[in-house]
Amino acid sequence: MTIKRLEVGARMSGIVIHGDTVYLSGQVGEGETVTDQCKYALAEVDRLLAAAGTDKTKILQTLIYLSDMSDFAEMNAAWEAWIDPANTPARATSEAKLAAPKYKVEFTVTAAV
């Protein structure tokens, strides 16, 4: 089975496709609030999935990292406004120290083609 890498950088690829599975690198967002960062990051997820030939209705799993679990409800509101309610993926949310202090949320997505 072949592996296809898109948006390849020195440290990572933005998209890796193996067979019928798409793996996205973690997506963070810009903005001051968790809502702003979620909207930005999830728009990037949409863009990357489209580049891989799929969309959010085919997401299999999402791992969500919050820098502070007190932002869980705000993140959920942004997530629920974005995700297709008929095609919700398996999901886990954890608190983690993110790559830079300005980041409040990160999404890691695995999807089917």
N, C-alpha and C positions, 0 to 999 in steps of 0.2 A: 504494500500500500504506500502511496506516495505522500510526502509531506510538502505542503505549499505554505510559504511564509510571505506575508504582505506587510507593508510599512515596516520594513526591516531597519533596525538601528544598531548601533554599536553594542548595546546592552541587551536588547530584546526586540522581538517582533510585536507589532500591534495586533496582528492576527496570525494564528497558525491553524491551518486546515489539515486534518488527518482523516482520510476517508470521508465520512459524512458528518464529521464533528468539527465544530469551529470553537477555538479557544481565543478569548480576547485577553490582552494584558489588562491590568487593573486600571480603571478610569477614575480620575479625580476631576474636580471642577473648580471653576473660578467663582468668586463672589464672597460676600461677607457671611451669609447665612447658610445653614444646612440646606434649606430649600433651594437657594441659588446654586449651590454646588451640585446638588442632586440633579437639577434641571440641566445644567451644563454637562455633567458626566453622562447622564442618560441620553442626551442628544448625541454625544460621541459614541455611545453604545449603538444607537440607531445607525449612525454613519458607518461604523466599522462592520456591523452586521450586513448592511447593504453592500458594502465593498466585498464581503465574503459570499454574497448571493443568498442571504437569508434575512430574517427580520425577528423582531421581539416575540412573535407568536411561536417561534421555534426554540426559544430559550429552554434549556434543560435544567440548568442550575445557576444560581447567582449566590456568590459569597459577598457579603456586605461588611465593610469594616468602618466603624465609627470611632472617632478619636475620643468621644465622650458618650456613654450610653444614655445620658440624660437627653440626647437629641433623637432618641429612638422614635418617638411619636411624630416629630417633625419630618424625619426621614421617611417614615411609613406613609405619611400624607402625600409626599412628593412621589414616592414609589407607586402608590395606588392610583394617583392621577395619570401615571405614565403606562403602567403595565396593562396588557390586555386581560381583563378579568376572566375571559373564557380560556386563557392559556397561561395560567400562573405556573412558574417553575418551582422546583425544589429550591429552598432558600435557607441560608443561615446568616445570622448577624452577630458579629463579635466586636468587642472594644479592642482597639489596637493603636499603638503609636504609629502614625502614618509618616510618609517620607519627608514631609516638611510641616512645621507647626501650623501653617496657614490652612492645611487640608483638614476638613472635618469628616469627610466620607469618601470611601473608595468602593467601586463595584468591580467584581471579577466575574465574567460571564462565560458559560459554556453553552453552545447551542448546536442544534442539528442544521444541516444544510437544507 
